Amino acid sequence: MVRRFIQCLPIFLAISLLILSIITITHEFKDHNPADILNYLSNVTTIHKIGVIALTSLGYFIMTGYDFVGFYYINQILKPSKIIMTAFISYAVGNTIGFTALSGTAIRYRFYGSWGISKLKIAQLIIFTHLTFWVGLLGVSGVVFLVDPLSLPKILNLPFTSAHPIGFVFLILVSVYFLISFFRKKPLKIGSEFITFPSPRISFTSIVIAGMDWGVASGVLYLLLPLSKTVSFPGFFGIYILGLTAGLISSVPGGLGVFETVILLSLPNTIPQADILGGLIAYRAIYYFLPLIVAIILLIIKEIQQQRA
């Protein structure tokens, strides 16, 4: 009886995640009529809709690059399709529900462990993906804020009005990280395993992946907003990075509310806020919640297949 319960526990976990996902989605849209979202999307051109779907798919494929680089770092080999599936589920669940350190970690341990990757190697991979994600965030944001020092919304309550100082601070932190990675050659021994600090080449690759990741994500939102005649994509990318950075630093799941507020306050007043809000809601639905539902379904199917096997 106890053994049967333990065997079914992963399925219960997957179903629990699905329920939590539905609660999260319901909470997000409780103040908005779904018909309004569908009506807004109906006014989006067919070309833009195709572009949004294509970019969303591409975006989640690019996210799996963090895990591919991670496997190179921990010197392990696994079938690419397995890495893609596990990484997709981890990011789709973690990005939307939040608590990535728990949700994404549990999913990686469950799948990578069942395919023969040791717990220590998985732990190295998880630490690496989290570390390089933040290095990517600081690197991309730092460059963007220096090139385009955006005005900061007063709601952030920061001691300066421009993102320029933030860019300097971020790039200083990244520079320190690269100095450590360059000079720290001696590996750390844990048991029979040796852990080395990521090389500058691996770290730089992660920053490139982060840039592509957020470039595609911002492209999705750009296509969903009525900006083509008022704001160029390069100009919007800076605003998107500012909202993304504020949302991530806030520790709110998916930057919920913080991200939207920064976008609303940073775009020109000539753009109707109702249209901006409609685009933001559509963005949440397509780029976050749709992949989440797909990921949870894949997770449940995979768990059922493993139990039958």
N, C-alpha and C positions, 0 to 999 in steps of 0.2 A: 504493500500500500504506500509506504513512505518512498520506496524506490520509484514507483509509478508517478507519485507527486513530483519528485525531483526531475524526472524525465519530462514531465509536462510543464515544468516551471518556466522554461524559455518561451513557450507558447503563451502562457498567462502574461508574461512580461510584454510580449509583442502586442497582445490584445489590450493590455493596460496602457501602452504607449498610444495605441489607436484611440482609446477613449480619451486620454489626456489631450491628444491632438484635436479631437472633436470639440472638447471643452475650450481649448485655446482658440480655435477658429470661431466658436460661438461667442466667446468673450470679445474677440476682435471686432466682429461684425454686429454686435448686439445693438449698436446705435445707428446702424446703416441698413437700409432696405436693400436686399439682394437684387431687387428689380432695378434699382438705381445703378448698381454696378453693371448689370447686364445691358442696361440702356446706354451707359457711357461706353462700354466696349463695342456696342453696335455702331457707334459713331466713329470708331477707329477704323482706318482704311484696311482693306484686305492685305495690302503689302506690309503694313505695319504689324498686323496680326501674325502673318507668316514669319516676319522678322523676330517678333517677340518669342514665338515658340522655338524657332531655330536658335536664338541666342540663349534662351533658358536651358535648352539641351546642351549647348556648347559650354555654358557656364558651369554646369554640374560635372561635365566631363573634365573640364580644366581643373576643378577642385580635386579630382582624384590624383592629379599630378603631385600634390603634397605627399600622398601615401607612396606613390611610385619613387619619388626622391627619397622618402623615408626608408623604403626597402633597400635602396642602393646604399644608404648610410649605414644600416644595420647589417649589410652584407648578407641578405637573405633573398631567395628566389621563390616566387609564387606565380602561378598562372595569372596573366594580366586580367582575365575576365573576373577572377575571384577578387583581385584588388579593387577593380572598378566597382563591382557590386557592393563590397563591404564599405568602401569609401563613400559611395553615393548614399547608402543608407545612413551612415554615420553623420554625414554633413547635412542631409535633408532633415534628419531628426534633430540633431544638435542645433542647427541654425534657427529653427522655428520654435521648438519647445524650450530651448535654452539648456542650461546645466550640461553643456557640452562635455565637461570633464567627467560627468557620470554617464550620460546617455551614449555619447560617442565612444567612450572607453569601454563600456559594457558590450557594445556591439562588436568592437574590434576584438576584444578578448574572446567573445563567443565564436566568431567566425574564423579569425586567424588562428586561434588556438586549436580549433577542430581540424585545421589543415596542417597541423604539425609545427607551427611556429611557437617557440618556447615563451613562457610568461615574461621572462626577463627581456627577450627581444621585442615582444609586444609593448612592454613598458617603455623601452628605449624609443620605439616608433612613436608612441603616443606623446612622450615628452618632446621628441623632435618635432612632430607636427605642430604642437602648441607653441613651442619656442620659435620655430621658423615662421609660423603664422604672424606672431607679434613682430618679429623682425621685418617681415614683409609689410605689415601695417605701418610701422614706423618709417620704413624706407620710402614707400610709395607716398605716404602722407607728407613726409618731410620734404620731398622733392616738389610735390604739388603745391604745398603751402609757401614754399620759397618762390616758385615760378609765378604763382597766382595768389598773392596774400589777401585772401578774402576777408571781408568784414565779418566779425563774429556777432551772432545774435546776442542781445543783452540778456536773454533768458538763461544763457550758459553761466552767467555770473563769473566771468574770468577777469583778471586784473588788466587785460589789454583788449583793444578793439580789433586787432588784426591777427590773422593766423600766422603771420610772418615769424613771430617769436616761437610759436609752437613748432614750426618747420625746423628752426635752428636746434631746438631741444631734441626733437626726434632724430635728426641726423647725427647729432653728437652721440646719442645713445647707440645708434646703429654703428657709428665709427668705433666706439668702445667695444662693441660686440665683435666687430671684424678684427680688431687688434688682438682680442683674446683668442679668437679662432686661429689667427695667424701664428701667435707665439706659443699657444698652449698645445704642445705636441705630445706630452706624456699622457698616456691613457690611464683611466681610473679602473682599478681592478675590483670587481664585485664577484666573489666566489671564483668560478673558473672563467668568467667572462671579463673582457676588457671593453670599456666604454671610452670612446674618443670624442672630443669636441668637434662639431661639424666644421668641415673645411670651408674656407672663404668661397670656393667654387660652388659648393653645395648651398651655402647660405645665399649667394647671389642668385642661383637658380630659383630658390624659393621666392625671392623678391620679384623676379621676373614672372613667376607663376601668379603671385599675388596681384601684380599689375594687370595681367591678362584677365584674371578672375574678376576683379572689380571693374575693369574696363568693359567687359561683357555685361556684367550686372547693371552698370550705369546705363549701358546701351538699351537694355530692356526698359528701364524706367523712362529714358529719354523718348523712346518710341511711343510710350503710353501717355506722355504729357504733351500738351499743345505748345511746344517750345520752338519748333523749327524756324519760325519767323522772328523770334525775339531773342533766343539764347542759342549760341553755337554749342555743339557737343563738347569741344575742349573746355569751354567756360562752364558747362553744366557738370563736367567730370569733377572739377574742383569742388563744387557745391556738394556733389554726391559723396566725395571722399570726406568732406567736413562732417556731413550728417552721419556717415558710416562710422567715423572715428568717435564722434560724440556718443553714438548708440552703443558701440562696443565698450567704451570706457565706463559707460553708465552701468554696465553689467545687467541691464534689463534684457530678457530673452528676445533675441532678434532686434534689439534696439527699439522695441515697440514703443511708439509715442515720441521718443527722443529724436529718432531719425526723421519722422514725419514733420515734427515741429521745426527742425533746422532747415529742412527743404522748403517748407512753407514760408519761413521768415527770410530766407536767402534769395528766393526768386523775385523777379520784378513785380511791383504792385499792379502793373498793367494786366497781368494774367489773372483771370478770375480764380479765386481760391477754391470755389466749388469744383472747377475743372482740375486743379492741382490735386485736391483731395480725392476726386474720382480716379485719377491716374495712380495715386499712391495706394488706394485700396485695391485697384486692379493689379498693381505690382505685387502687393502682399499675396493676393490670391494666386497669381500665376507663378511667381518666382519662389515663394516659400511654401504655401499650403498645398499646391498641386503636387510638387515633388515629394512633400511629406506624406501625402496619402499614398502615392505610388510606392515610396520606400517602405511604409508600414505594411502594405499588402505584400510586397516582395519578402519582407521579414517574416510574416506569418506563413507564407507559402514555403519558404526555405526551412523554417522550423518544423513544419508538418512533414516535409520531405525527409529531413534528418531523423525525425522520430520513427517514420516508417522504415527507413534504412536500418 
